[in-house]
Amino acid sequence: MKMAETFFTVSEELRLFGLSCLMGAIVGAAYDVLRVFRIITPHNGFLTAAEDIFFLLLYAISLTAFSEAAARSEMRMYFVIGNAVGYVLYYVTIGSVVMRTIRKLFTLIGALFKLIFRPLKPCCAFLRKKATAEFVRNSKIIVKPIKKIKIVLLNRRHLLYNKMENTKGKEREKRVEENET
């Protein structure tokens, strides 16, 4: 009776551990892509948590695929440990250099945009000043009739809805109560 092999040799385990460390470094590079996306578009904690959950889901799928492809569908704890070692090594060495370079690159691009658009700043300030004056003038035109309506209501004291207290309504309620009793 021929039985399937159920164990790994030491050399196979070392090879799998090395491959899982390499996979951890690849996972670190994928996380750097996510970090760059966060630098480009800053967002709130809920979206960050959703991105992290999605990333962990993708990591779980990739770990399962790794065990399917390289380890005869056998999941071993040292795969996860190897991933963690590879990720930490990537993060401390290459990842820190990559992120520092990317941050400097974005700072340089921002400074370049400021330099390019600096001549437009006085023009934009002039347009803003004109637009603000136009907005204030238009808002006064809109608000003036509304203020007149309020003044009319305040001057007409005989309107029931303009008074603070409606005594006719209270007298009517008293008469209705007296008639019911």
C-alpha positions in Angstrom: 0.0 0.0 0.0 1.5 3.4 -1.1 0.7 6.3 1.2 0.9 10.0 0.4 3.8 11.8 2.1 2.6 13.6 5.2 5.8 15.3 6.3 8.4 17.7 5.0 12.1 17.1 5.1 14.3 19.6 6.8 15.5 21.1 3.5 11.9 21.4 2.3 10.9 23.2 5.5 13.9 25.6 5.2 13.0 26.3 1.6 9.3 26.9 2.5 10.4 29.2 5.4 12.6 31.2 3.0 9.8 31.4 0.5 7.4 32.6 3.2 10.0 35.2 4.2 10.1 36.4 0.6 6.3 36.4 0.5 6.4 38.6 3.7 8.6 41.1 1.9 6.2 41.1 -1.1 3.3 41.7 1.4 5.3 44.6 2.8 5.7 46.1 -0.7 2.0 45.8 -1.2 1.4 47.5 2.1 3.7 50.3 0.9 1.4 50.8 -2.1 -1.4 51.3 0.3 0.6 53.7 2.4 1.4 55.8 -0.7 -2.3 55.9 -1.5 -2.9 57.2 2.0 -0.3 59.9 1.5 -1.9 61.0 -1.8 -5.4 61.0 -0.5 -5.7 61.5 3.3 -8.9 60.2 4.7 -10.7 59.4 8.0 -10.2 56.5 10.4 -13.2 54.5 9.1 -11.8 54.3 5.6 -8.4 53.5 6.9 -9.9 50.6 8.9 -11.8 49.4 5.9 -8.6 49.4 3.8 -6.7 47.5 6.5 -9.4 44.9 6.8 -9.4 44.5 3.0 -5.6 44.2 3.1 -5.8 41.5 5.8 -8.4 39.6 3.7 -6.1 39.7 0.7 -3.2 38.5 2.9 -5.2 35.6 4.1 -6.1 34.7 0.6 -2.4 34.9 -0.5 -1.3 32.8 2.5 -3.8 30.1 1.5 -2.7 30.3 -2.1 0.9 30.0 -0.9 0.2 26.9 1.1 -1.8 25.4 -1.9 1.0 26.1 -4.4 4.1 25.4 -2.4 3.2 23.2 0.5 0.8 20.5 -0.8 -2.1 22.5 0.8 -0.7 22.1 4.3 -0.8 25.2 6.4 2.1 25.5 8.8 2.6 28.1 11.6 6.1 28.9 10.4 4.6 30.2 7.2 3.0 33.0 9.2 6.2 33.5 11.2 8.2 33.6 8.0 5.8 36.2 6.6 6.2 38.3 9.7 10.0 38.1 9.6 10.0 39.0 5.9 7.6 41.9 6.4 9.6 43.3 9.3 12.9 43.0 7.4 11.4 44.7 4.4 9.8 47.4 6.6 13.0 48.2 8.5 15.4 48.1 5.5 14.0 48.7 2.0 10.5 49.9 3.1 11.8 52.9 5.2 14.0 54.0 2.3 11.2 53.7 -0.2 8.7 55.6 1.9 11.3 58.3 2.7 12.0 58.7 -1.0 8.3 58.8 -1.9 7.6 61.5 0.7 10.6 63.6 -0.6 9.3 63.1 -4.1 5.8 64.3 -3.2 7.3 67.2 -1.3 9.4 68.1 -4.4 6.3 67.8 -6.7 4.3 70.0 -4.3 7.1 72.6 -4.3 7.3 72.5 -8.1 3.5 73.1 -8.3 3.8 76.0 -6.0 6.6 77.4 -8.1 4.6 77.0 -11.3 1.4 78.5 -9.9 3.0 81.3 -8.0 2.5 83.8 -10.8 -1.2 83.0 -10.8 -1.6 83.8 -7.1 -2.1 87.6 -7.5 -4.6 87.0 -10.3 -6.5 84.5 -8.2 -6.4 87.0 -5.2 -7.8 89.7 -7.5 -10.6 87.4 -8.8 -11.4 86.3 -5.3 -11.7 90.0 -4.2 -14.0 90.7 -7.1 -16.1 87.6 -6.6 -16.4 88.3 -2.9 -17.6 91.9 -3.6 -20.1 90.6 -6.2 -21.3 87.9 -3.8 -21.8 90.4 -1.0 -23.7 92.8 -3.4 -26.0 90.0 -4.6 -26.6 88.7 -1.1 -27.7 92.2 0.0 -30.1 92.3 -2.9 -31.6 88.9 -1.9 -31.7 89.7 1.9 -33.2 93.2 1.6 -36.7 92.0 0.6 -36.6 89.4 3.3 -35.9 92.0 5.9 -38.7 94.2 4.5 -41.1 91.3 4.9 -40.1 90.9 8.6 -40.5 94.6 9.2 -44.0 94.5 7.7 -45.0 91.7 10.0 -43.6 93.5 13.0 -45.5 96.7 12.1 -48.8 95.0 11.6 -49.8 94.2 15.2 -53.3 93.0 14.4 -52.1 89.8 12.7 -52.7 86.8 15.0 -49.5 84.9 14.0 -47.4 87.9 14.7 -48.4 88.3 18.4 -46.5 86.6 21.1 -49.7 85.4 22.8 -53.0 84.6 21.2 -55.6 85.6 23.7 -58.6 85.1 21.4 -57.7 81.4 21.0 -57.5 81.0 24.8 -60.9 82.7 25.3 -62.4 80.4 22.6 -61.0 77.3 24.4 -62.5 78.5 27.7 -65.9 78.9 26.0 -65.7 75.4 24.5 -64.9 73.9 27.9 -67.7 75.8 29.5 -70.2 74.5 26.9 -69.1 70.9 27.3 -69.7 71.0 31.1 
